[in-house]
Amino acid sequence: MVLMKSSWFQHTDCTTAQAEELMATYRARGVAVERSLNPDYITWTVSARLPEARRQKRTPGTFRQKVWG
């Protein structure tokens, strides 16, 4: 079993409804998620612990210019 590296991704300045929706979506996918109130006491920051890829996916050949290699 290979463990992937993961890090926190943050959605900042979310309304309460947006924060609830994001949290429900992440929890349905089994992702660890936290919500914290911003200093303005109105908006939220939602943090999700997401896996990191080792490399970016390769761009399909149909989108690459032959001149660029």
Backbone atoms as SQL, in Angstrom:
CREATE TABLE atoms (id INTEGER PRIMARY KEY, chain TEXT, resi INTEGER, resn TEXT, atom TEXT, x REAL, y REAL, z REAL);
INSERT INTO atoms VALUES
  (1, 'A', 1, 'MET', 'N', 0.842, -1.186, 0.000),
  (2, 'A', 1, 'MET', 'CA', 0.000, 0.000, 0.000),
  (3, 'A', 1, 'MET', 'C', 0.886, 1.249, 0.000),
  (4, 'A', 2, 'VAL', 'N', 0.620, 2.159, -0.928),
  (5, 'A', 2, 'VAL', 'CA', 1.384, 3.388, -1.043),
  (6, 'A', 2, 'VAL', 'C', 0.557, 4.533, -0.476),
  (7, 'A', 3, 'LEU', 'N', 1.135, 5.257, 0.466),
  (8, 'A', 3, 'LEU', 'CA', 0.442, 6.400, 1.043),
  (9, 'A', 3, 'LEU', 'C', 0.787, 7.651, 0.246),
  (10, 'A', 4, 'MET', 'N', -0.246, 8.370, -0.132),
  (11, 'A', 4, 'MET', 'CA', -0.025, 9.611, -0.875),
  (12, 'A', 4, 'MET', 'C', 0.166, 10.764, 0.099),
  (13, 'A', 5, 'LYS', 'N', 0.992, 11.705, -0.296),
  (14, 'A', 5, 'LYS', 'CA', 1.180, 12.910, 0.490),
  (15, 'A', 5, 'LYS', 'C', -0.084, 13.756, 0.368),
  (16, 'A', 6, 'SER', 'N', -0.491, 14.381, 1.452),
  (17, 'A', 6, 'SER', 'CA', -1.672, 15.235, 1.396),
  (18, 'A', 6, 'SER', 'C', -1.377, 16.551, 2.105),
  (19, 'A', 7, 'SER', 'N', -2.129, 17.581, 1.716),
  (20, 'A', 7, 'SER', 'CA', -1.953, 18.892, 2.330),
  (21, 'A', 7, 'SER', 'C', -3.313, 19.581, 2.393),
  (22, 'A', 8, 'TRP', 'N', -3.374, 20.655, 3.150),
  (23, 'A', 8, 'TRP', 'CA', -4.625, 21.375, 3.346),
  (24, 'A', 8, 'TRP', 'C', -4.867, 22.345, 2.194),
  (25, 'A', 9, 'PHE', 'N', -6.052, 22.290, 1.628),
  (26, 'A', 9, 'PHE', 'CA', -6.489, 23.248, 0.614),
  (27, 'A', 9, 'PHE', 'C', -7.573, 24.089, 1.256),
  (28, 'A', 10, 'GLN', 'N', -7.511, 25.411, 1.082),
  (29, 'A', 10, 'GLN', 'CA', -8.458, 26.296, 1.757),
  (30, 'A', 10, 'GLN', 'C', -9.337, 27.055, 0.782),
  (31, 'A', 11, 'HIS', 'N', -10.628, 27.064, 1.080),
  (32, 'A', 11, 'HIS', 'CA', -11.605, 27.906, 0.396),
  (33, 'A', 11, 'HIS', 'C', -11.873, 29.065, 1.356),
  (34, 'A', 12, 'THR', 'N', -11.481, 30.272, 0.973),
  (35, 'A', 12, 'THR', 'CA', -11.621, 31.415, 1.867),
  (36, 'A', 12, 'THR', 'C', -12.861, 32.231, 1.535),
  (37, 'A', 13, 'ASP', 'N', -13.316, 33.005, 2.498),
  (38, 'A', 13, 'ASP', 'CA', -14.444, 33.938, 2.347),
  (39, 'A', 13, 'ASP', 'C', -15.716, 33.272, 1.829),
  (40, 'A', 14, 'CYS', 'N', -16.081, 32.163, 2.441),
  (41, 'A', 14, 'CYS', 'CA', -17.320, 31.459, 2.072),
  (42, 'A', 14, 'CYS', 'C', -18.460, 31.924, 2.966),
  (43, 'A', 15, 'THR', 'N', -19.652, 32.013, 2.386),
  (44, 'A', 15, 'THR', 'CA', -20.838, 32.280, 3.198),
  (45, 'A', 15, 'THR', 'C', -21.161, 31.004, 3.973),
  (46, 'A', 16, 'THR', 'N', -22.087, 31.102, 4.899),
  (47, 'A', 16, 'THR', 'CA', -22.462, 29.923, 5.690),
  (48, 'A', 16, 'THR', 'C', -23.022, 28.822, 4.788),
  (49, 'A', 17, 'ALA', 'N', -23.862, 29.202, 3.827),
  (50, 'A', 17, 'ALA', 'CA', -24.450, 28.210, 2.918),
  (51, 'A', 17, 'ALA', 'C', -23.380, 27.550, 2.055),
  (52, 'A', 18, 'GLN', 'N', -22.425, 28.337, 1.548),
  (53, 'A', 18, 'GLN', 'CA', -21.345, 27.781, 0.739),
  (54, 'A', 18, 'GLN', 'C', -20.479, 26.841, 1.565),
  (55, 'A', 19, 'ALA', 'N', -20.188, 27.230, 2.796),
  (56, 'A', 19, 'ALA', 'CA', -19.361, 26.394, 3.670),
  (57, 'A', 19, 'ALA', 'C', -20.044, 25.064, 3.958),
  (58, 'A', 20, 'GLU', 'N', -21.337, 25.101, 4.239),
  (59, 'A', 20, 'GLU', 'CA', -22.090, 23.857, 4.501),
  (60, 'A', 20, 'GLU', 'C', -22.070, 22.948, 3.283),
  (61, 'A', 21, 'GLU', 'N', -22.260, 23.527, 2.094),
  (62, 'A', 21, 'GLU', 'CA', -22.293, 22.736, 0.863),
  (63, 'A', 21, 'GLU', 'C', -20.922, 22.105, 0.578),
  (64, 'A', 22, 'LEU', 'N', -19.855, 22.898, 0.740),
  (65, 'A', 22, 'LEU', 'CA', -18.509, 22.367, 0.542),
  (66, 'A', 22, 'LEU', 'C', -18.202, 21.231, 1.510),
  (67, 'A', 23, 'MET', 'N', -18.567, 21.428, 2.774),
  (68, 'A', 23, 'MET', 'CA', -18.297, 20.399, 3.777),
  (69, 'A', 23, 'MET', 'C', -19.064, 19.114, 3.472),
  (70, 'A', 24, 'ALA', 'N', -20.314, 19.243, 3.050),
  (71, 'A', 24, 'ALA', 'CA', -21.106, 18.056, 2.715),
  (72, 'A', 24, 'ALA', 'C', -20.502, 17.317, 1.522),
  (73, 'A', 25, 'THR', 'N', -20.046, 18.072, 0.529),
  (74, 'A', 25, 'THR', 'CA', -19.444, 17.460, -0.659),
  (75, 'A', 25, 'THR', 'C', -18.160, 16.723, -0.312),
  (76, 'A', 26, 'TYR', 'N', -17.293, 17.370, 0.464),
  (77, 'A', 26, 'TYR', 'CA', -16.037, 16.723, 0.853),
  (78, 'A', 26, 'TYR', 'C', -16.284, 15.505, 1.739),
  (79, 'A', 27, 'ARG', 'N', -17.187, 15.607, 2.677),
  (80, 'A', 27, 'ARG', 'CA', -17.474, 14.466, 3.567),
  (81, 'A', 27, 'ARG', 'C', -18.039, 13.288, 2.790),
  (82, 'A', 28, 'ALA', 'N', -18.846, 13.554, 1.751),
  (83, 'A', 28, 'ALA', 'CA', -19.392, 12.472, 0.923),
  (84, 'A', 28, 'ALA', 'C', -18.270, 11.728, 0.193),
  (85, 'A', 29, 'ARG', 'N', -17.183, 12.439, -0.096),
  (86, 'A', 29, 'ARG', 'CA', -16.022, 11.823, -0.748),
  (87, 'A', 29, 'ARG', 'C', -15.046, 11.223, 0.244),
  (88, 'A', 30, 'GLY', 'N', -15.310, 11.370, 1.540),
  (89, 'A', 30, 'GLY', 'CA', -14.447, 10.802, 2.568),
  (90, 'A', 30, 'GLY', 'C', -13.201, 11.625, 2.854),
  (91, 'A', 31, 'VAL', 'N', -13.260, 12.930, 2.621),
  (92, 'A', 31, 'VAL', 'CA', -12.124, 13.822, 2.830),
  (93, 'A', 31, 'VAL', 'C', -12.255, 14.485, 4.198),
  (94, 'A', 32, 'ALA', 'N', -11.132, 14.609, 4.913),
  (95, 'A', 32, 'ALA', 'CA', -11.130, 15.321, 6.191),
  (96, 'A', 32, 'ALA', 'C', -11.335, 16.802, 5.916),
  (97, 'A', 33, 'VAL', 'N', -12.278, 17.421, 6.631),
  (98, 'A', 33, 'VAL', 'CA', -12.622, 18.811, 6.366),
  (99, 'A', 33, 'VAL', 'C', -12.850, 19.552, 7.679),
  (100, 'A', 34, 'GLU', 'N', -12.443, 20.829, 7.711),
  (101, 'A', 34, 'GLU', 'CA', -12.643, 21.683, 8.892),
  (102, 'A', 34, 'GLU', 'C', -13.177, 23.033, 8.436),
  (103, 'A', 35, 'ARG', 'N', -13.907, 23.692, 9.315),
  (104, 'A', 35, 'ARG', 'CA', -14.447, 25.016, 9.022),
  (105, 'A', 35, 'ARG', 'C', -14.064, 25.943, 10.164),
  (106, 'A', 36, 'SER', 'N', -13.625, 27.163, 9.813),
  (107, 'A', 36, 'SER', 'CA', -13.287, 28.134, 10.846),
  (108, 'A', 36, 'SER', 'C', -13.838, 29.500, 10.458),
  (109, 'A', 37, 'LEU', 'N', -14.267, 30.231, 11.476),
  (110, 'A', 37, 'LEU', 'CA', -14.843, 31.554, 11.272),
  (111, 'A', 37, 'LEU', 'C', -13.724, 32.572, 11.051),
  (112, 'A', 38, 'ASN', 'N', -13.900, 33.416, 10.052),
  (113, 'A', 38, 'ASN', 'CA', -12.901, 34.446, 9.744),
  (114, 'A', 38, 'ASN', 'C', -12.992, 35.589, 10.749),
  (115, 'A', 39, 'PRO', 'N', -11.964, 36.417, 10.834),
  (116, 'A', 39, 'PRO', 'CA', -11.958, 37.533, 11.800),
  (117, 'A', 39, 'PRO', 'C', -13.099, 38.536, 11.612),
  (118, 'A', 40, 'ASP', 'N', -13.727, 38.557, 10.441),
  (119, 'A', 40, 'ASP', 'CA', -14.836, 39.499, 10.234),
  (120, 'A', 40, 'ASP', 'C', -16.149, 38.993, 10.851),
  (121, 'A', 41, 'TYR', 'N', -16.154, 37.775, 11.374),
  (122, 'A', 41, 'TYR', 'CA', -17.320, 37.144, 12.020),
  (123, 'A', 41, 'TYR', 'C', -18.512, 36.981, 11.070),
  (124, 'A', 42, 'ILE', 'N', -18.272, 37.030, 9.767),
  (125, 'A', 42, 'ILE', 'CA', -19.342, 36.858, 8.786),
  (126, 'A', 42, 'ILE', 'C', -19.048, 35.683, 7.855),
  (127, 'A', 43, 'THR', 'N', -17.801, 35.590, 7.375),
  (128, 'A', 43, 'THR', 'CA', -17.445, 34.559, 6.403),
  (129, 'A', 43, 'THR', 'C', -16.655, 33.431, 7.062),
  (130, 'A', 44, 'TRP', 'N', -16.558, 32.316, 6.348),
  (131, 'A', 44, 'TRP', 'CA', -15.894, 31.114, 6.837),
  (132, 'A', 44, 'TRP', 'C', -14.735, 30.740, 5.924),
  (133, 'A', 45, 'THR', 'N', -13.779, 30.014, 6.475),
  (134, 'A', 45, 'THR', 'CA', -12.734, 29.373, 5.700),
  (135, 'A', 45, 'THR', 'C', -12.917, 27.875, 5.871),
  (136, 'A', 46, 'VAL', 'N', -13.063, 27.170, 4.749),
  (137, 'A', 46, 'VAL', 'CA', -13.220, 25.717, 4.765),
  (138, 'A', 46, 'VAL', 'C', -11.898, 25.110, 4.317),
  (139, 'A', 47, 'SER', 'N', -11.337, 24.224, 5.135),
  (140, 'A', 47, 'SER', 'CA', -10.071, 23.569, 4.838),
  (141, 'A', 47, 'SER', 'C', -10.311, 22.083, 4.618),
  (142, 'A', 48, 'ALA', 'N', -9.777, 21.566, 3.510),
  (143, 'A', 48, 'ALA', 'CA', -9.927, 20.150, 3.185),
  (144, 'A', 48, 'ALA', 'C', -8.544, 19.547, 2.984),
  (145, 'A', 49, 'ARG', 'N', -8.327, 18.368, 3.546),
  (146, 'A', 49, 'ARG', 'CA', -7.038, 17.682, 3.418),
  (147, 'A', 49, 'ARG', 'C', -7.098, 16.804, 2.169),
  (148, 'A', 50, 'LEU', 'N', -6.452, 17.286, 1.088),
  (149, 'A', 50, 'LEU', 'CA', -6.523, 16.617, -0.210),
  (150, 'A', 50, 'LEU', 'C', -5.185, 15.983, -0.574),
  (151, 'A', 51, 'PRO', 'N', -5.229, 14.865, -1.310),
  (152, 'A', 51, 'PRO', 'CA', -3.981, 14.227, -1.732),
  (153, 'A', 51, 'PRO', 'C', -3.280, 15.057, -2.807),
  (154, 'A', 52, 'GLU', 'N', -1.948, 14.981, -2.810),
  (155, 'A', 52, 'GLU', 'CA', -1.145, 15.682, -3.810),
  (156, 'A', 52, 'GLU', 'C', -0.645, 14.682, -4.837),
  (157, 'A', 53, 'ALA', 'N', -0.655, 15.087, -6.089),
  (158, 'A', 53, 'ALA', 'CA', -0.110, 14.253, -7.154),
  (159, 'A', 53, 'ALA', 'C', 1.401, 14.430, -7.197),
  (160, 'A', 54, 'ARG', 'N', 2.109, 13.375, -7.570),
  (161, 'A', 54, 'ARG', 'CA', 3.562, 13.490, -7.689),
  (162, 'A', 54, 'ARG', 'C', 3.924, 14.370, -8.869),
  (163, 'A', 55, 'ARG', 'N', 3.197, 14.211, -9.963),
  (164, 'A', 55, 'ARG', 'CA', 3.441, 14.996, -11.170),
  (165, 'A', 55, 'ARG', 'C', 2.117, 15.490, -11.718),
  (166, 'A', 56, 'GLN', 'N', 2.195, 16.545, -12.520),
  (167, 'A', 56, 'GLN', 'CA', 1.007, 17.010, -13.205),
  (168, 'A', 56, 'GLN', 'C', 0.689, 16.036, -14.323),
  (169, 'A', 57, 'LYS', 'N', -0.595, 15.925, -14.657),
  (170, 'A', 57, 'LYS', 'CA', -0.977, 15.069, -15.771),
  (171, 'A', 57, 'LYS', 'C', -0.425, 15.655, -17.063),
  (172, 'A', 58, 'ARG', 'N', -0.042, 14.780, -17.949),
  (173, 'A', 58, 'ARG', 'CA', 0.521, 15.204, -19.226),
  (174, 'A', 58, 'ARG', 'C', -0.585, 15.786, -20.110),
  (175, 'A', 59, 'THR', 'N', -0.283, 16.876, -20.802),
  (176, 'A', 59, 'THR', 'CA', -1.221, 17.500, -21.710),
  (177, 'A', 59, 'THR', 'C', -1.405, 16.594, -22.925),
  (178, 'A', 60, 'PRO', 'N', -2.646, 16.313, -23.324),
  (179, 'A', 60, 'PRO', 'CA', -2.863, 15.468, -24.504),
  (180, 'A', 60, 'PRO', 'C', -2.194, 16.057, -25.745),
  (181, 'A', 61, 'GLY', 'N', -1.740, 15.196, -26.621),
  (182, 'A', 61, 'GLY', 'CA', -1.031, 15.623, -27.820),
  (183, 'A', 61, 'GLY', 'C', -1.846, 16.510, -28.731),
  (184, 'A', 62, 'THR', 'N', -3.159, 16.383, -28.682),
  (185, 'A', 62, 'THR', 'CA', -3.993, 17.211, -29.551),
  (186, 'A', 62, 'THR', 'C', -3.958, 18.673, -29.154),
  (187, 'A', 63, 'PHE', 'N', -3.555, 18.976, -27.926),
  (188, 'A', 63, 'PHE', 'CA', -3.501, 20.361, -27.463),
  (189, 'A', 63, 'PHE', 'C', -2.092, 20.945, -27.500),
  (190, 'A', 64, 'ARG', 'N', -1.083, 20.148, -27.902),
  (191, 'A', 64, 'ARG', 'CA', 0.292, 20.628, -27.950),
  (192, 'A', 64, 'ARG', 'C', 0.662, 21.034, -29.373),
  (193, 'A', 65, 'GLN', 'N', 1.407, 22.101, -29.505),
  (194, 'A', 65, 'GLN', 'CA', 1.876, 22.552, -30.806),
  (195, 'A', 65, 'GLN', 'C', 3.156, 21.802, -31.167),
  (196, 'A', 66, 'LYS', 'N', 3.258, 21.344, -32.397),
  (197, 'A', 66, 'LYS', 'CA', 4.453, 20.616, -32.839),
  (198, 'A', 66, 'LYS', 'C', 5.685, 21.518, -32.807),
  (199, 'A', 67, 'VAL', 'N', 5.495, 22.808, -32.984),
  (200, 'A', 67, 'VAL', 'CA', 6.618, 23.748, -32.988),
  (201, 'A', 67, 'VAL', 'C', 7.286, 23.789, -31.604),
  (202, 'A', 68, 'TRP', 'N', 6.520, 23.649, -30.552),
  (203, 'A', 68, 'TRP', 'CA', 7.036, 23.747, -29.190),
  (204, 'A', 68, 'TRP', 'C', 7.706, 22.492, -28.697),
  (205, 'A', 69, 'GLY', 'N', 7.512, 21.383, -29.373),
  (206, 'A', 69, 'GLY', 'CA', 8.152, 20.143, -28.994),
  (207, 'A', 69, 'GLY', 'C', 7.397, 19.338, -28.109);
